[in-house]
Amino acid sequence: MEDIFRKVAGGIEAVFGGEKHSHTHIGEACHDVHPHLHRENRYQSFAPQSSGHAKWYVDGCSYFWAVSIAIEQARQSIYILDWWLSPELYLRRPPSRNEQYRLDTMLKAAAERGVKVNIIVYKEVPQALTYHVPSGHDIQADIESGFQNLSLGSFNLSKVSGDALKSLYGTSDDVVLFWAHHEKLCLIDDTIAFMGGLDMCFGRWDTNSHPIADAHPSNLDNIVFPGQDYNNARVYDFEDVDKWENNKLDRTQSSRMGWSDISISLSGPIVNSLNIHFTDRWNYIFSQKYHAKDGEKYQMIQPPPSHAVAPEGHPTEHSIANAYMEAIQNARHFVYIENQFFITATDDKQHPVGNKIGAAMVSRILRAYEEGEDFRIIVLMPAVPAFAGDLESDGALGTRAIMEFQYNSINRGGHSIIQALSKAGVPDPGKYIAFYNLRNFDRINTSATMAQAQQESGVSYEAARREHDDAVESGYDGYSREETSGRLGDQYRRYQEAASHADDQTWDTISSCYMDSGPSLESVSWQGSPESEIDAFVSEELYIHSKVLIADDRLVICGSANLNDRSQLGTHDSEIAVVIEDPTPVESRMNGQPYTASRFAASLRRQLFRKHLGLLPDQRWDRPDRNWTPVTQDPNEYDWGSPADSLVRDPLADNFDRLWRNTARENTEVFSKVFHNVPNDKVRTWKDYKEFFSKYFIIPGSEDKDKKDEDKKKEEAGKVMYGHVVREEFPGGVVEVKEWLGRVRGTLVEMPLDFLIEVDDIAKEGLSLNSFTDELYT
């Protein structure tokens, strides 16, 4: 365990300069440095191969509903391990009708009925990162408060001395502690395990259509994303999230950012392995931090039978990287990857990146090319890391650094995957590997109803909304909705009374329009002027937070690990993942031929493809089905053989390839014209960036505080808020806008591989990346 924090004081050269112990070299064994206990395990994992049942959840709506069922039914123990945990998170929506399903309320109720609740949450560094220390909550758990959430900010680490870093981050045995406990795990009664990409925190709950508008002028109680849960990390980072008023995002002007993620639930013998892992972690932390000063308050967990805890921690483990490389090398037909990051190397020259998952991709594609095989890799990743700020600003240096490492992994820098394939003689690397992002749009309901209610009540919508969110985030404290309503603020009550007189025909979200069987944009009414409707359309990247690999529709790797050095080397962030090979056969097709696939892998892959292509119906948050329950209650439900399923059945078929590529191309064209979104292939230089993006938009939070008001007004004249429609493109007005947006199906878009491609070093301006920041960002 202590090796998770290992940082060599000499910097990056000391870490990467010589032969290193991490599975970063294809085919190299390192048995001699692995303990006998696990060197013969598959992927050299600490945990031996196990068995059990698995169930997938695509996006937070169904996942958190299943977690709420399991917590509600818990009778013995609840163990939670998270990177970030928000006690105020509502596991079911809308909050106004589901107050009993707030996380802290559920954990308190469980503790009161005798359930043992143990929670481990990563505590980050407030000096460099945005922090969250919630107020005390009366949760009868072994760890009570002190949750801290921090996400990487724009702190200029390159200018900090070694001694300052030690002071800033803390040390253990003179080792700087700046890596994260990144695992996400929830264990119920040693019977059910939940794991994957989703932390139980703000910003993660979402449906499959990912609505990014949440204004409800006719009824505030219909709010789905209260307070800090309505977040757009590209505009404002989370800040003091126990206080709703610190959410600076105005939901009448700015969209939220959708969150696309994947998690699973497990039952059977594998849950015991995960229980051992949690117990190991808990008791290690206990022995390091609490045994002396808090012996009465905190207690060790009794290990499961036949398990010896290693009190001094474990040596380095990198089985996730091993599993990724082996899955890619052994894939016969197809590999699909969804991941939050894509930073990897093809050879040892790609300093400072160490993991060789990229090399495994190059090796497998070269084999396919040389042997004339039809083989394909599809990668989905975010267009931009989820950090706030205009990409051109000094505050976005870290964001640009990550983007540069990612582009250098894909198609730039001299050693990228595409360049390595081209050098090896592959004439068209795009035939074998392709990269995509996700993006969506919505319409904020700022129609005439809002103006009418504001005028009649004398209260602005945002003021009334804040009072609603304040009550929601403060908690209902066991009171009924009727009792709580008497404690809501006067502005909320006045607005609600006025809104009740309005006949609002405008939809609060139109995200269903690009999903299967959704209405046409032309049929969705708007109460207000055409100009106000144009201003109401918004768009944002749909943030991919998934950490999943699917090979040949037979094998799935799912967990918390990103595709970068932080997650894959084993000496940086702590991660957890599971390899699932479901033996249940499903008759399918691959490359036009009959093919036997795995039920779990094939259904998950097809569900994801259909969601991205808009071939699933809109998911209503108040209509649960069998996919919203724990694995112990129902298996996954999937409509095998339906017309939409048939379109995505064979990932190598020509008709699927045309559907996938054409949908991505069409969506990319529409978003580029309507919203001038960046990154974009039309932007090859910083001059292009200004002409295509900066001249049109006001970026919240990027204002120069030293500028006079009149100068700001001149600078902003003719501009629109970030994420809104560029009016100049549409002389035909709102009718023309709707015609264009009506072409969007799903959320799939092409990844702009030529964005800033003529800029030598997109992260150079204002920051010379050094050994410390290199290692931190990769």
C-alpha positions, 0 to 999 in steps of 0.5 A: 500500500505504501508504494502507492504513494512512492515518489522519488525525490530526484524527479522524473529522471529518477523514476523513468531514467532506468529500467522500471518496475511496471508492466510497461513493456509488452511481453516482459515478465517481472516474476522475480519482484512479485511476491509468491502469493500473487505472481502466478495469479492472472495478470499478476493480480493480488486477487486470484481469479474468482466467479460471480454474477455481474450487472452493468449500469450505463449512467448514474440514474439507474446505478444510484437507484440500484445503490439506494435499493441495496442500502435500504435493504442492508442489514449487517454492513455498508462499506464505501470507498470513494475518491469523493463522497457528497453526503447531500447526494440524492440517489433518486430524483427529483429531490423534492419527491425523494428526500428519504433517498439522500445519501446521508439520510439513508446511511443514518437510517441504516446505522440506526437499525444496527448496520455497521457503516464504514466509509473511506474517502480520499482526503486531498490537499486544500492548498493546491486544490478546491476543497470541500469539508462538509458540516457535521452530519449525525451519521452513526458511522465509523468515519463520521465527517472530514470528507474532503473533495479536491480537484486539480486546479491551475496552481502553478506547480512548476514554480514550487521548490522541493521543500515547498512541495513537501510542506504543501503535500505532506510527506511520509518517509521523506516521500511527497504524497500527491497521488490519489486514492481513486477507487470507487467501491460500495459493499453491502452485507458482504453480498453485493458489490458496486464498483466502476467509474461513479463516485457517490458525489455531486455532478455524477447523476445523469440519464441516458439523454443527458439533459443539460438544462434544468430551469423549471419556471412553472414549478421549482419542485421539478428541479432535478439537479439542485445546487452544486449538482448543477455543475459545468466543470468547463465553466466553474470548478466545484468550490466549497460544495457544502454551500449552495451559494458558491455555485456561481453557475446561473442556470437561466444562462448556462448549461450544466455538463452531462456526465457519461459513465459506467458502473457495475454490481457484482454478487457471488465469491468475488464479493469476498475478494472485494471485502478483503480489499476494503478490509485491508485498506481500512486496517492499513489506514487505521494502523497508520493514523488512528490506532494511538489517538482514536483507539476508542472512536475507530476500530479495525475491521475483522478480516474475512475468514482465511485472510491474513492482513499485511499490516505493512502494506503491499508491494507494487501491483499493476494488474490493470495495465497487464489486463489491458495489454493482454486484452488488446494483444489477444483480441481477434476482431475488435476492441472498444475503449471508453475512458476519461483520459488517453495518455500512453506510449508506443516505445521508450522514447515517449518521455515521460509517459511510461505505460505501453498500452499504446504499444500493444495497440500498435503491435496488434494493428500491425499484425492485422495489417500484415495478415490481412485481418479485419480488425478495429479499435474504437476509442471514446474520450472527452474532447477537453479535460473537465477543468474550468477556463478558456483554453487560451488563458493562463489558467488553462495551462494544466488543461492544455498540458493534458491535451498535449500529452493525449494528442502526442499519444494519438497522432503527434509528437513523433511517437504516437500510435498513428505515426508509429503505424504510418512509419511501419507502412500502414497506409491508412491507420484510420481503417484500424483505429479511430477516436471520438468524443461526445457532445449534446445540446438542450434548450433552457426554459426561459420562456414567457412563464418565467417572466410572468411569474417573476413579475407577479411575485416580485422575485427572480427565478434564481433567487427562488431557486436558491431558496429551494436548493438551500432547503434541499441541500440542508436536508429534510431532517426526517420531516415530511415534505408538508412540514418542510415546506413551511420552513422554505423561504419567502421568495420560494413561496411567493414565486411558486404561488405566482407560477401556479397561475401560469399555463406553461406549455414549454418543455423544461428539457428537449434532450429527448429530441435526439434519442430514439422515438423522440419528438421533432424539434419543430413540434416542441413549443416555445412561449416567447419570441423567436429571438429568445428561443435562439438564445435559449439553445445551449451546447456542451461536451458530454463528459466521458468519465467511463473506464471500460474496455470491451474486446470481441464482445466476450471480455470486459474490463471495468473499474476506476482506472483511467488510461494514463500513467497515474492509473496504470503504473501501479506506483501512482493513484490507487485503482480497482477494476474487474475483468468479466468473461461471462460464459453465457453465450449469445448468438451474434455476428462478427464481420458478417459471419455467425459468431458466439458472443458473451451475453454481458459483454455484447449487451453492454457494448450494444447498449453503449453504441445505441446510446451514443447513436441515439438508438435508445429511448429517452430515460425518464428518471421516475420510471425504473425498470429491471436495469435499475436494480442490484444484480441480486434482484434482476439480471440486465434486461436487453431487447435482443433482435430489435431493429435498433439492436440489429443495427449495432450487432456486428461492429465490423459490418459495413452498414454499422461502420457507415452508420457510426461514421456518418452519424459522428460526421453529421453531428460534428458538422451541426455543432460546429456551425451552430455553436462554434465549439472547440476543440474543432478541426477548423482551429489549427492555430491560436489565430484560428481560435480567436477568429472561430471562437473567442470573438463570438463568446463571453467566457464566464469566470474569465473576465479581467477584474482590472478592466473598467466596466465600460471597457468590458461592455465594449469588449463583450458587445455583439458576443453571446454567452459561452455555449450559445448559438452563434446568431451570425450563422443563421439569417433564417432565424430560429427556424433555420437553427431548428432545421440544423439541430434537428439533424443531430442523432445521439451524442457521437462526434468526431474527435478533432485530431487537427485542433491546434496542430500547427502550434508547436507546443500548445502547453508551452505558453506561460509554462515550461513543463518540468519533471514534476508537472509532467508526472502529475499530468500523465 
